[in-house]
Amino acid sequence: MTVEVMSKLDEYLDEQAGMTMTVMNERLLSDVSADVSISSIHRSLHGMLYTVKGSRIKKTTMNNDVIKGKEFAIVLN
């Protein structure tokens, strides 16, 4: 990965710390015409001492209103 691409990644994270690697990939392609894989972005961020946060996957049954109400009540207590 080039220095230009790594500096762009750093710039993107300065703009928006919660940016996903998919969005970074798309922006790199449009900004500097660099087609970089998600795994390469992941390795670069670790090399630059950034922590990569994984997404939280929930079952579809967890998205109904009854379960959401129960989770909200647990958080409040």
CNS distance restraints for C-alpha pairs under 8 A (distance, minus, plus):
assign (resid   1 and name CA) (resid   5 and name CA) 6.57 0.50 0.50
assign (resid   1 and name CA) (resid   6 and name CA) 7.02 0.50 0.50
assign (resid   1 and name CA) (resid  40 and name CA) 7.81 0.50 0.50
assign (resid   2 and name CA) (resid   6 and name CA) 6.39 0.50 0.50
assign (resid   3 and name CA) (resid   7 and name CA) 6.05 0.50 0.50
assign (resid   4 and name CA) (resid   8 and name CA) 6.24 0.50 0.50
assign (resid   5 and name CA) (resid   9 and name CA) 6.32 0.50 0.50
assign (resid   5 and name CA) (resid  28 and name CA) 7.24 0.50 0.50
assign (resid   5 and name CA) (resid  32 and name CA) 7.59 0.50 0.50
assign (resid   5 and name CA) (resid  34 and name CA) 7.54 0.50 0.50
assign (resid   6 and name CA) (resid  10 and name CA) 6.33 0.50 0.50
assign (resid   6 and name CA) (resid  44 and name CA) 7.23 0.50 0.50
assign (resid   7 and name CA) (resid  11 and name CA) 6.11 0.50 0.50
assign (resid   8 and name CA) (resid  12 and name CA) 6.10 0.50 0.50
assign (resid   8 and name CA) (resid  28 and name CA) 7.46 0.50 0.50
assign (resid   9 and name CA) (resid  13 and name CA) 6.31 0.50 0.50
assign (resid   9 and name CA) (resid  24 and name CA) 7.01 0.50 0.50
assign (resid  10 and name CA) (resid  14 and name CA) 6.26 0.50 0.50
assign (resid  11 and name CA) (resid  15 and name CA) 6.34 0.50 0.50
assign (resid  12 and name CA) (resid  16 and name CA) 6.18 0.50 0.50
assign (resid  12 and name CA) (resid  17 and name CA) 7.63 0.50 0.50
assign (resid  12 and name CA) (resid  19 and name CA) 7.58 0.50 0.50
assign (resid  12 and name CA) (resid  24 and name CA) 7.26 0.50 0.50
assign (resid  13 and name CA) (resid  17 and name CA) 4.58 0.50 0.50
assign (resid  13 and name CA) (resid  18 and name CA) 7.37 0.50 0.50
assign (resid  13 and name CA) (resid  19 and name CA) 6.76 0.50 0.50
assign (resid  19 and name CA) (resid  23 and name CA) 6.56 0.50 0.50
assign (resid  19 and name CA) (resid  24 and name CA) 6.98 0.50 0.50
assign (resid  20 and name CA) (resid  24 and name CA) 6.36 0.50 0.50
assign (resid  21 and name CA) (resid  25 and name CA) 6.03 0.50 0.50
assign (resid  21 and name CA) (resid  38 and name CA) 6.18 0.50 0.50
assign (resid  21 and name CA) (resid  41 and name CA) 6.79 0.50 0.50
assign (resid  21 and name CA) (resid  42 and name CA) 7.41 0.50 0.50
assign (resid  22 and name CA) (resid  26 and name CA) 6.33 0.50 0.50
assign (resid  22 and name CA) (resid  38 and name CA) 6.72 0.50 0.50
assign (resid  23 and name CA) (resid  27 and name CA) 6.11 0.50 0.50
assign (resid  24 and name CA) (resid  28 and name CA) 6.03 0.50 0.50
assign (resid  25 and name CA) (resid  29 and name CA) 6.31 0.50 0.50
assign (resid  25 and name CA) (resid  35 and name CA) 7.25 0.50 0.50
assign (resid  25 and name CA) (resid  36 and name CA) 6.31 0.50 0.50
assign (resid  25 and name CA) (resid  37 and name CA) 7.11 0.50 0.50
assign (resid  25 and name CA) (resid  38 and name CA) 6.74 0.50 0.50
assign (resid  25 and name CA) (resid  41 and name CA) 7.68 0.50 0.50
assign (resid  26 and name CA) (resid  30 and name CA) 6.37 0.50 0.50
assign (resid  27 and name CA) (resid  31 and name CA) 5.76 0.50 0.50
assign (resid  28 and name CA) (resid  32 and name CA) 5.58 0.50 0.50
assign (resid  28 and name CA) (resid  33 and name CA) 6.33 0.50 0.50
assign (resid  28 and name CA) (resid  34 and name CA) 5.62 0.50 0.50
assign (resid  28 and name CA) (resid  35 and name CA) 7.08 0.50 0.50
assign (resid  28 and name CA) (resid  36 and name CA) 7.59 0.50 0.50
assign (resid  29 and name CA) (resid  33 and name CA) 4.33 0.50 0.50
assign (resid  29 and name CA) (resid  34 and name CA) 4.81 0.50 0.50
assign (resid  29 and name CA) (resid  35 and name CA) 5.45 0.50 0.50
assign (resid  29 and name CA) (resid  36 and name CA) 7.73 0.50 0.50
assign (resid  30 and name CA) (resid  34 and name CA) 7.82 0.50 0.50
assign (resid  36 and name CA) (resid  40 and name CA) 6.46 0.50 0.50
assign (resid  36 and name CA) (resid  41 and name CA) 7.00 0.50 0.50
assign (resid  37 and name CA) (resid  41 and name CA) 6.47 0.50 0.50
assign (resid  38 and name CA) (resid  42 and name CA) 6.15 0.50 0.50
assign (resid  39 and name CA) (resid  43 and name CA) 6.20 0.50 0.50
assign (resid  40 and name CA) (resid  44 and name CA) 6.12 0.50 0.50
assign (resid  41 and name CA) (resid  45 and name CA) 6.15 0.50 0.50
assign (resid  42 and name CA) (resid  46 and name CA) 6.37 0.50 0.50
assign (resid  42 and name CA) (resid  52 and name CA) 7.33 0.50 0.50
assign (resid  43 and name CA) (resid  47 and name CA) 6.14 0.50 0.50
assign (resid  44 and name CA) (resid  48 and name CA) 6.13 0.50 0.50
assign (resid  45 and name CA) (resid  49 and name CA) 6.35 0.50 0.50
assign (resid  45 and name CA) (resid  50 and name CA) 5.21 0.50 0.50
assign (resid  45 and name CA) (resid  51 and name CA) 7.27 0.50 0.50
assign (resid  45 and name CA) (resid  52 and name CA) 7.39 0.50 0.50
assign (resid  46 and name CA) (resid  50 and name CA) 5.32 0.50 0.50
assign (resid  46 and name CA) (resid  51 and name CA) 6.48 0.50 0.50
assign (resid  46 and name CA) (resid  52 and name CA) 7.41 0.50 0.50
assign (resid  58 and name CA) (resid  62 and name CA) 6.29 0.50 0.50
assign (resid  58 and name CA) (resid  63 and name CA) 7.75 0.50 0.50
assign (resid  59 and name CA) (resid  63 and name CA) 7.38 0.50 0.50
assign (resid  60 and name CA) (resid  64 and name CA) 7.72 0.50 0.50
assign (resid  62 and name CA) (resid  67 and name CA) 5.90 0.50 0.50
assign (resid  62 and name CA) (resid  68 and name CA) 7.17 0.50 0.50
assign (resid  63 and name CA) (resid  67 and name CA) 6.83 0.50 0.50
assign (resid  63 and name CA) (resid  68 and name CA) 6.56 0.50 0.50
assign (resid  64 and name CA) (resid  68 and name CA) 6.32 0.50 0.50
assign (resid  65 and name CA) (resid  69 and name CA) 6.06 0.50 0.50
assign (resid  66 and name CA) (resid  70 and name CA) 6.37 0.50 0.50
assign (resid  67 and name CA) (resid  71 and name CA) 6.18 0.50 0.50
assign (resid  68 and name CA) (resid  72 and name CA) 6.09 0.50 0.50
assign (resid  69 and name CA) (resid  73 and name CA) 6.19 0.50 0.50
assign (resid  70 and name CA) (resid  74 and name CA) 6.27 0.50 0.50
assign (resid  71 and name CA) (resid  75 and name CA) 6.30 0.50 0.50
assign (resid  72 and name CA) (resid  76 and name CA) 6.34 0.50 0.50
assign (resid  73 and name CA) (resid  77 and name CA) 6.43 0.50 0.50
